[in-house]
Amino acid sequence: MAREGLTGSRIRERRSVTGMRQADLARALGISASYLNLIEHNRRRIGGKLLLDIARILNVEPSTLTEGAEAALIATLREAANAANMPRAEVARADELAGRFPGWAEVLAAGHRRIASLERTVETLSDRLTHDPHLASSVHELLSTAAAIRSTAAILADETDLTDEWRDRFHANINQDSRRLAESSKALVDYLDAGQGVEDAATSPQDELEAFLTENKFCFDALETGSKSVDQVIDDAPSLRTGAARHMAKSILDRVAEDAGAVSAESLRGALQDMGPDPVKLARRFAAPIGRILRRLASLPELEAGLVVCDRAGSLLFRKPTQGFVIPRFGSACALWPLFAVLGQPGQVLRTPLVQLGRGRAAFDCIAVAEVVGGPTYNQAPLVQASMLVLPSSARDTTDATEVGATCGVCPRTGCPGRREPSILSTGL
């Protein structure tokens, strides 16, 4: 039901909140109770003086009755319904829910936003606990010190025939270990607080590279137009502080410049109008490798596409995220991604509808291909890289879609043949 058609529902809801009976409101308006009943059930349109009189009696602004809940609230309700995989008919009734029960609608929307925020926090913390060496060593230090204190305390409690000299030694050990525990705890808290203060603080060359790509939104117009060279773009990037980060950035930007020279953004946009984002057709049109077309499509902001590239060892070399599709920062991605399925069959183009579990059931259309990089050599296996384009899907029916996760640690799927470790979402921390 359209939002403008819910004026009667909002009148009924507001009247109920104020405790006014339908007959009393009808009498105050000078209309019959049966006519007001038709209005409140959205069977009669209302406007003009009658609407103004109702708003005055119910002590609300007329726009509150005609416009109802904010668009953002309705959008959040629909997002929550889609995440719960509700039928389309129920999703379409988000307007009605927001109009008739704005308070409950806001509670549901706030809960959905809170859940999404907590899931993002879990993903970040899980990733950090797994791959942050400083955090891992700090936690190990805390646990070791706590275990030492516990062991010493147990000796003091259980051994009743200790001499005064040994008891004093154990007391001194507890004192030293407790001081060490306090200092380690303070250092860890300071480290975590610093990480929270600067969300994307670059602490490694990989972090610097990610910050550089994010700042530029993975789009480099200067390379597209040829107004700057790769070295000039890197020199103008303050986030690339270390030589290792600059080296990795140069490798990526060299490929961006090469791809842009072979398939310009302007010509690609023109081709998209004729055949849409079909990598196979576009590859034939431009006589270009599929991998290059996937990278070029990912460079167009209007497609809102993600891109993941890995080597034959399965390590993620490049990550361009897209809304709703979580890509782990440090490898260990879901083994069921098409990205890994094509590694053993270079040249094969795999197109698979995916549903990524976690925050909801976001649907995507993924196209993956593996290609040999570098020239041929004797007695060596070819180097292979796989690329996967992640396109948001508007499909409502996800029955045939493959259910995947981001990484095993935060994937709720049960009975998965590719699971490598238990999920903290089901087994806890």
Residue, then its C-alpha position, 0 to 999 in steps of 0.5 A: m500500500a502506498r504511503e499516501g494511502l495510509t493517512g486513515s491508518r495514521i489517524r486511527e493510530r494517533r486517536s488510539v494513542t490519545g485515548m479518544r473513541q471513534a465516536d467522540l472524534a466523529r462528533a467533534l468533526g461533525i461527521s458520522a462515525s461510519y464515515l470516519n470508520l471508512i476514513e480510518h480504514n483507508r477506504r475514503r481519501i481525505g484532505g483539505k479542511l477535514l484533514l486540518d480539523i483532525a490534525r488540530i483535534l489530535n494535536v499533530e501536524p497534518s504532515t504527520l498524518t499524510e506523510g507518515a514515517e520517514a523514508a529512512l525508517i521504511a528503508t531500514l524496515r525493508e532491509a531488515a525484512n530482506a535480511a530475514n528473507m521474508p516474502r515480497a508481499e510482507v516486505a511491501r507492507a513496511d510502509e503500513l507497519a511504519g504508518r500504523f505503528p511508528g513506535w514499534a517500527e522504530v524499535l525494529a529498525a533500531g534493533h536491525r541497525r544494532i545487530a548490523s553494527l554488532e556483526r561488523t564489530v564481531e567480524t572486525l574483532s575476529d579478524r584482528l584476534t586472528h591476524d594482529p601479532h601485537l594483540a596475540s602476543s599481548v593476550h599470550e602475556l596476560l594469560s601466562t602471567a595470570a597462570a603463574i599467579r594462579s599456580t603460586a597462589a595454589i601452592l601457598a593455599d595448599e602447602t601448610d608446611l612451607t618455611d617462612e623463607w619460601r613463603d616470602r619468596f612466593h609472596a614476592n613472586i606474586n607481587q612481581d607477577s601481579r605488577r607485570l599483569a597490571e602493566s601488560s593490561k594497561a599496555l593492551v588497553d592503551y593499544l586497543d584504545a588507540g585502535q578505536g580512536v583511529e579506525d583505519a590506522a595504518t600499522s603495516p604496509q598492507d594497511e597503508l595500501e588499503a588506506f590509499l585505495t580507500e581514500n581514492k575509492f579504488c578509482f584513479d582518474a589521473l591514470e584513466t586520462g593519462s594526466k599523471s604517471v603511476d610514479q606521480v600518483i604514488d608520490d602524491a599519496p601521503s598514506l604510502r609511507t613505507g617502501a613496501a607499501r609503495h611497491m605494492a601500490k605500484s604493482i596495482l597501479d601499473r595494472v590499472a594504467e595498462d587496463a585503462g589503456a586497453v579498454s577506456a572507461e568511456s568506451l566501456r560505458g558505451a558498450l554497457q548501454d548495449m549489452g549490460p555488464d556481461p563480461v563475456k560479451l564485453a571481452r569479445r567486443f574489446a578483444a580483451p581477456i576476461g580478467r581485464i574486463l572484470r577489473r574494468l567493470a569493478s573500476l566503474p563507481e556506478l556499478e557498485a561492484g566488488l572485486v577479489v583477486c587471489d593467487r594459486a595459493g589462495s592468498l587474497l592479493f586485491r580486495k575491493p569491497t561492495q555493500g553487503f559482501v564481506i571480504p576478510r582483510f587477511g586471507s582465509a576467505c570462504a572456500l566455497w567462493p567461485l574465486f577458488a573454484v576456477l583456479g584449477q581450470p584457467g580460462q573457464v568463466l564461472r557465473t554463480p548467484l551467491v547469498q552471503l550469510g552473516r548480517g543477512r542474506a544479501a544476494f550477488d551475481c559473481i563472475a570468476v575466471a582464472e588466467v595465467v600470468g607471466g610468460p611461458t618457462y621450462n619445467q615450471a608450473p604456470l603462475v595463475q591468478a583468479s579474479m571474481l567480480v561481485l555484482p549486487s543482485s536484484a533477484r528476489d528468488t535465491t533458492d538456487a543461489t549458493e550459500v557462502g560466508a565471509t570466513c569460517g569464523v563468522c559464518p553461521r552455516t551448519g553442515c558446511p563441507g568447506r568449514r575449517e574452524p568453528s564459527i564464533l556465531s554458533t559456538g561463542l568466543 
